[in-house]
Amino acid sequence: MHITKIELEDIKSHAHFLHEFQRGTTAIMGENGAGKTTLIEAVAWTLFDLLDYKKDDFVRRGAKKGVARVSFESGLDEREYTIYRDSGTGYYVYDPQLKIRIADKKEEVTRFLWQHLGVEPGTDLESLFRRAIGVPQGTFTAIFLESPAERKKAFDRLLKVEEYRQGADKLLETSRYIDSQIMSAREKIARAEGELSRIESLESEHSAFSKESGEFETELAKLEAQLKEKTALVETFEAKEKRFKEVEAKLEKLRSEQAKAGFVAEQKQKERDLAAAAAENLTKVESDHKKHLEALGTIKELERERGERDKLNVELRRVESAQAKVAADQKNVAEKLDAALKAHREIKELEPKAAEQRELEKEFENLRNALAKADAAESAIKSLDTKVADLRKKYSANQAEIAEAEKHKVEAESLIERQKRDQELTASIANFRAKLETDQKFQEQIRGGFCPILSAKCLNLAEGQTLDSFVNDQFKEVTAEIGKLEAEQRTLAAAIKTAREAEKFSSRLETLYRRRDEIKDEGTKLNEEKAALESSVSEREKIKAQFDETGRKLKEIGNAAGRIELLKKNAESEILLRDERTKIEKNLERLQNDHGILVEQLESYKFLNSNWKEAVELRDKTIEAHRTYLVSETAAKSLPEKEKELAEAVKSAADLQLQVEVSEKEKQAAAKDYDSELHTKEKLLLREFEQRSAETRVKLENAKKRAAEIAKELERLAAVRKSMQADFAAKERLEKIGEATKFIRDTLKEAAPRVAQNYVFHVAIEANQMFREITGNAERTLKWSDDYGILLEEGGYDRPFLSLSGGEQMAAALSVRLALLKQLSDIRIAFFDEPTTNMDVERRERLAEQISRITEKQTFDQLFVISHDDTFEGYVDNVVTLETDAVD
């Protein structure tokens, strides 16, 4: 496979980026901050779900959403697909040929990528990218310099070795579960065997209860025949007993009715005697009763007349009260009318003074306004003076700032030249340090004083000079030069800092000049306003004297106009008061007429009280006779009816006496036919038979119930026996599964290190071949050990990774990482982010040559080299240059 196109929208520094890529080695060039690493991050995020920070930080500042589209040609079907991902939730695979989405959401996209990237399902794509495809900037050789434990942690995850151990650990839970199931089956079998031990005793018990049931059924049939015979005999006795009790109850009822009839006859006699006595009393009191009724009628009429009289008295008091109120109103109106006439006279006297008062008030108000205007002008002048003083201070401060900024302007103009010199010094120091590092490594190689190339004493040395002393002299010269340059750079840094501060001052000059002009204009305007106001203030004393004189005159006159207005209100009421006085006089005359009529009407009730007293005395005198009449009247009227009821009661008592005599004879005849003692004896025998029958029936039911329970238990035990046989078969099956699980778990535990060794073996072979191709030296052998450490065999000795030169370390790490990628997937793409960091020119050239050989050998389809220098331009197939300003 190979990547055909990368498109970014609002991703980090890229507002919009689109570029199509070809097979081979592509160098992505540009200065720091141009967005080179962002391209690798976009591929890692889109294809390998790897992003080392929050999605919001991946989005371009100010944008709402970032979008990345990576198109690649699949090695599976050689078709092009586009993976879309945005900073929201969008993540899908698009088929440009079919023009449809063929996978949506993270789970479906991941399965698609496993298939088309040529990796096993479940592969950790993030770890694969981080360790093999796109190693982060500055960490290409870092993992091989770590301890064995750290290397194991990193590469075990990549090689999925840990999955074998995890599988063995998970099978331990399965093994324990199977053991628990076997134990459970054994417990069930033991419980079943314990229950089946009772089956023989239960069968014997079931036979015994079945036999008892037959015996109880025979006995119960005999008892039921005897019970039927006794029941018939007892029913005969109960019929006779019922007849006797009915006759006895009838006799008792008749005797009770007879006693009741005698009592009723006595009561009727008493009632008849009372009615006769009441008729006699009624004749005696009838005359006084009639007088009492006449007195009550008279009192009722007098009560009506007294109500009429009381109403007239109330009306008379109301009229007298109204007369008093109207007389008071008459007096009040007369007083007000005199005041109105007096007000007319006083208004004529005050009118000249009121006219003078109005003229003075008008003059006084005009003077007050003029005085207030003069005071406001004086206050405004003070405010303007304060503002002018502030402006003078601001102008002075502004002038001082302009002088300071003009002084720094010359200093600021030297900033660019100083920065340029600083960059030259940095480059020179870096070159000297690289030379120093090269010399130090050279010194390691020449220990013993022999030339590393000829393996002999160097012939170019002076007499008495050794190779070590020669190199040490070189160290001192280079170190001294570096110290000199660094001292100059420190001095220059202080000067640059001063120039930058000066640049800040000089950038403000235009603003300060503008502010100076604004202050001048504002001062001129304020002075003009002040001159206009001072003319108003000069007339203030003259206005104040006139104002005080007018106020004194007004005080002498007093408020004549106000007094006139008040008097006018009184004077205007004269006509109304005269009309009101006429109305009061008419009202008073009407009330006097009403009072005379009421007095005349009350004269007709002067004998009411004496008549009332006479009627009350007669009512009280005849009250007892009236009450006696009322009590006796009802009783006297019922005398004929009471005499009739007495005759009927006497006849009813005689009839009941005859019925009692007949019933006594019927009772004697029923008693001869019924034997009570024999009846009781037969009832006791019947209860005895019923009890025996019930007991036998209960015994029979219990025997049958117990036999049925035992039969049910026997059926259950038969099912238990059958289930136990199934449990035996399940236990045997679980034991076989347990043995197989243990075997698989042991195999997985042993497989983890063997799988790792197998991967290491094949990766080592591939890495060694690649290392020889990169370095062009077939006499050295690259090894990758079981602890994931790199060794280089040379001349029969193994050199550890730490002892290798920087170029050798880079070539070895590059070979192992690319070999890993070939072994773990069909991916033939790799990214190298700033691989020349901290390398001198010679090493950068060597690395570029080594990387170019990878695609020349057609080992990989596509390699991307991210760099900010131009080392790779002569060694790559394609070059993409990013400009810092072009990212927008």
Secondary structure, 3 states (H helix, E strand, C coil): CEEEEEEEEEECCEEEEEEECCCEEEEEEECCCCCHHHHHHHHHHHHHCCCCCCHHHHECCCCCCCEEEEEEECCCCCCEEEEEEECCCCEEEEECCCCEEEEEHHHHHHHHHHHHHCCCCCCCHHHHHHHHHEECCCCCCHHHHCCHHHHHHHHHHHHCHHHHHHHHHHHHHHHHHHHHHHHHHHHHHHHHHHHHCCHHHHHHHHHHHHHHHHHHHHHHHHHHHHHHHHHHHHHHHHHHHHHHHHHHHHHHHHHHHHHHHHHHHHHHHHHHHHHHHHHHHHHHHHHHHHHHHHHHHHHHHHHHHHHHHHHHHHHHHHHHHHHHHHHHHHHHHHHHHHHHHHHHHHHHHHHHHHHHHHHHHHHHHHHHHHHHHHHHHHHHHHHHHHHHHHHHHHHHHHHHHHHHHHHHHHHHCCHHHHHHHHHHHHHHHHHHHHHHHHHHHHHHHCCCCECCCCCCECCCCCCCCCHHHHHHHHHHHHHHHHHHHHHHHHHHHHHHHHHHHHHHHHCCHHHHHHHHHHHHHHHHHHHHHHHHHHHHHCCHHHHHHHHHHHHHHHHHHCCHHHHHHHHHHHHHCHHHHHHHHHHHHHHHHHHHHHHHHHHHHHHHHCCHHHHHHHHHHHHHHCHHHHHHHHHHHHHHHCHHHHHHHHHHHHHHHHHHHHHHHHHHHHHHHHHHCCCHHHHHHHHHHHHHHHHHHHHHHHHHHHHHHHHHHHHHHHHHHHHHHHHHHHHHHHHHHHHHHHHHHHHHHHHHHHHHHHHHHHHHHHHHHHHHHHHHHHHCCCCCEEEECCCCCEEEEECCEEEEHHHCCHHHHHHHHHHHHHHHHHHHCCCCEEEEECCCCCCCHHHHHHHHHHHHHHHHCCCCCEEEEEECCCHHHHCCCEEEEECCHHHC
